[in-house]
Amino acid sequence: MHTCLQIDLELNIDFVLFQESFINTDLMTIISHSAYYCIMSESEKIRLRVMIFAKKSSRYQFCQRSDICSDTDILIIDINDSLNSDAEVIQLINVYNEKSLSENSNE
């Protein structure tokens, strides 16, 4: 994850989505990066499967939208351009879609 964030920083990528990222039992991420904010669900009851890292020096502002969906396997943020007030808000959704491990199952 750290390598990915470092490469993304060098490529000037503003938002990075992770799934199955490692979070310990105290809901503390094991990985952090000084150039990125870590956005996670606020749930304390279940292991989190999705997270988004947002670049701190980005021209884009974000707002976490936990009011839209309370499922901890879905993380939604609204993104707007701070340099262009006429630009439409973009909604970025990170959905964890677990495939069943049962034999002959496509769930």
Secondary structure, 3 states (H helix, E strand, C coil): CHHHHHHHHHCCCCEEEEECCCECCCCCECCCCCCEEEECCCCCCCCCCEEEEEECCCCEEEEECCCCCCCCCEEEEEEEECCCCCCCCEEEEEECCCCCCCCCCCC
